[in-house]
């Protein structure tokens, strides 16, 4: 999956799609290829009064959206961008912005086989 927890993403499809706004990924559901994004796809859950919540009422919470509806946010380009994967000079596999080439964080462990020889 192209996004991970705590990434900043831009929602590009759905009712809450706001152009140019970055939101944080709260949770990733890999089995269903979905992500939960902060402030996006909010629903109300009605709760009966109980011991923990004597007042009862409505709780607002975010529900998952499909991962294909979000783009990883590039702080250099200031928008959601398509990403690629490459090996950095030190041998780490990293994600990078296809538009400007900026690295967007390491994916895996360092592999000396892919390190640049100097």
C-alpha positions in Angstrom: 0.0 0.0 0.0 1.3 3.5 -0.9 0.3 5.2 2.4 1.1 4.4 6.1 0.0 5.5 9.5 0.8 9.1 10.3 1.3 10.1 6.6 -0.1 13.3 5.3 -2.5 12.7 2.4 -4.9 14.6 0.2 -8.3 13.2 -0.5 -9.1 13.3 -4.2 -12.5 11.6 -4.4 -15.7 11.4 -2.3 -17.9 13.9 -0.5 -15.1 15.3 1.7 -12.6 15.9 -1.1 -11.1 19.4 -0.5 -8.5 20.4 -3.1 -5.0 21.1 -1.6 -5.8 20.2 2.1 -3.6 17.7 3.8 -5.0 15.4 6.4 -3.3 12.8 8.7 -3.8 9.0 8.3 -5.0 7.6 11.6 -5.2 3.9 10.7 -4.6 1.6 7.7 -6.8 -1.5 7.0 -4.6 -3.5 4.7 -7.0 -6.5 4.4 -9.6 -4.2 2.7 -7.2 -1.7 1.1 -8.7 1.1 3.1 -7.4 4.0 5.3 -9.0 6.1 8.1 -8.2 9.8 7.6 -8.6 12.5 10.2 -11.7 14.5 9.7 -12.8 12.7 6.6 -15.9 10.4 6.1 -17.4 11.3 9.6 -20.5 9.4 10.7 -22.6 9.6 13.9 -23.0 6.7 16.2 -25.9 6.9 18.5 -25.1 5.7 22.0 -27.6 4.7 24.7 -27.0 5.9 28.3 -24.8 3.5 30.3 -22.4 3.5 33.2 -19.5 4.8 31.2 -21.6 7.4 29.4 -24.5 8.3 31.6 -25.7 11.1 29.2 -25.8 9.0 26.0 -26.0 10.9 22.8 -24.2 10.9 19.4 -20.5 10.1 18.9 -18.8 11.3 15.8 -16.1 9.1 14.3 -14.2 8.6 11.1 -14.9 5.6 8.9 -12.5 4.0 6.4 -12.3 5.2 2.8 -10.6 3.3 -0.1 -6.8 3.9 -0.4 -7.2 4.7 -4.1 -9.0 7.9 -3.1 -6.0 9.5 -1.4 -2.7 10.8 -2.7 0.5 11.2 -0.5 1.1 14.9 0.2 4.4 16.3 -0.9 5.4 19.3 1.3 7.7 20.6 -1.5 5.0 20.6 -4.2 2.3 21.5 -1.6 -0.2 19.0 -3.0 -1.0 15.3 -3.3 1.3 13.6 -5.7 1.9 10.2 -7.3 4.8 8.3 -5.7 7.6 6.0 -6.8 10.0 3.7 -5.0 13.7 3.8 -5.4 16.9 3.0 -3.5 18.7 5.9 -1.8 22.5 6.3 -1.9 22.9 4.6 1.5 20.8 1.5 0.4 17.5 2.4 2.0 14.4 1.9 -0.1 12.4 5.1 -0.1 9.3 6.7 -1.5 9.7 9.7 -3.7 7.6 12.4 -5.4 7.2 11.7 -9.1 6.8 15.5 -9.8 9.8 17.0 -8.1 11.9 13.9 -7.0 11.9 14.7 -3.3 12.3 11.8 -0.9 9.1 11.1 1.1 10.6 8.7 3.8 12.3 5.4 4.0 10.2 2.2 3.5 12.5 -0.6 4.6 15.8 -1.5 6.3 19.1 -0.6 4.8 20.4 -3.1 2.3 24.2 -2.8 1.6 23.7 -4.5 -1.8 21.9 -1.4 -3.1 24.2 1.2 -1.6 26.2 3.4 -4.0 29.8 2.6 -4.1 32.1 5.5 -3.7 
